[in-house]
Amino acid sequence: MEERITILEAVKKEFTCEEIDIRTYSPLTLAYIGDAIYDLVIRTIVVERANTSPNRLHHKTVGYVNARIQAQMVEGLMEELTEEERGIYKRGRNAKSYTIAKNATVIEYRKATGFEALCGYLYLTGKQERLLELVKMAIEKVGMKI
């Protein structure tokens, strides 16, 4: 049986990345990678469920990858988060960001940043199963169907 490695492990190996203590990452750095990972998860689900035009795929994806929805998702997840995960979320939420939200309030944007920081943290610590579990729960809690 072939051993499976995650994309994170493959990237670290292929590009000889050094191990860095995750605690040294700023919450906005975690949110930066978390935004991309969350987007990739949603895009993967959308593509797997509908082989259609890129324009339609984009419009479907945008319904899940925006600050307003992410804020609702994380609000629904709070009871499900471990103490450690709540701490990562709060660090991200409270981080001073120099960007502004396009279609969300400042509060929604900060909550979304916290959610993205949590996604980034789970990804970089190799906890992809937990990441997917939380994303699935979040989608269900806001009553959306992909």
N, C-alpha and C positions, 0 to 999 in steps of 0.2 A: 504494500500500500504506500502510495506517495505521500510524503509529508507536506502539509499545506502551511504556507506562511502568509501572514497578512501583508497588505500593501505597505504598511508602515515598516515592517521588518525588511521587506524587499528593498525599499527606498534606502533605509539605513545601511543595508549591506552593499547595495550597488554603488552608492555614493559615499561610502565610508564616513558616515556621520558619527560624530562623537556622542557618547551618552551624556546627557545634560540633566541635572537635577530639575525635575518638573517644578519644584517649588520656587525656582529662580525665574520662571517665566512670568512676565507681567500678565495681568488679567486681559489686557487688550490684545496681547499676542495670542493668548489662548482663544479669544473671541475671533481673531483673524483666521486662524486655521479652522476653528469650529464652524464659522460661517461657510467655509468651503466644503467641509465634510458634511454638514447638514444639507447644503445645497446638492451635493453629490448623491446623498441618500435619497432625497426627494426626487431628483432627476432620474435616478435609476428606477425607482418605483413607477414613475410616470411613463418612462419609456417601455418598461416591461409590461405595463398594462395597456398600452395603446401605441401601436405602430402607425403614427400619423405625421402630419407635416410639422416641421420645427416650430412654426408659428403657434400651432395648437398646443404643442408640447410646452412651449414657453408660457403661454397663458395659463395652462393648468398648473405649472410649477410655481408661478408667481402667487398663486392662491395660498401657497404654503410657505413660501420663502419671503416673508415680509415681517416687519417689526410688530405690527398689530397682532397678527396671528401667533407669532412666536411668543409674545407677551401672554396671550390667552393660554397657550400651551403650557408655559412654565407655571402659570398660576394654578392650573389643574394638576400639575405634577408635584407640587410642593410636599404633599403628604407622602409621596412615594420616594422622595429623595432621602438618601442617607445623610447623616450629619456632615460627613466629609463633602458630599455633593452639594449640600446646601451652602456650605462655606465657600466652595468654588463659585457657585452661582452668585452669592452675595458680593464676592470680590469683583466679579465681572460687572454686576449691576451697579456697584458703587464707584467703579473706575471712572476717572475724569476723561471723557472722550472729547476730541476736538472736532468731531463731525456732528452734523445735525440730521435728524430724521426727515425723510421726504414726505411720507404719508402716514406719520404716526406722531403721537404726543411724545414729549421728552420722557415721560414715565414709561410709556410703551417701549421706546427705543432703549432705555436703560435696562428694562427687564429682558428684552430681546438680546442685548449684549451679554447679560448674565447667562442666558440660555446658551448662547453661542460659546461663551467661555467654558461652560460645562461640557458641551459637545467636544470642544477642542481638548480639554483635559482628558476626557474619556478616551478619545482617539489616541492621544500621545502617550497614554499610560497603557495602551493595549487592551482596553476594555470595550472593544467594539460590540460585543454581545449586549452589554449593559446599555451602550449608546443606542443600539437598535431597539432594545426593549423600551427605553424611555421615549424614543421618537414614536414608536407604535402606540404606546399609552397616551402620549400627548395628542396625537391625531384623533384617537378615539374619544378622549376627554372633551375636545372641542366639537365633537360631533361631525367631523369631516370624513369624507370618503375619497380616497385617491382612486 
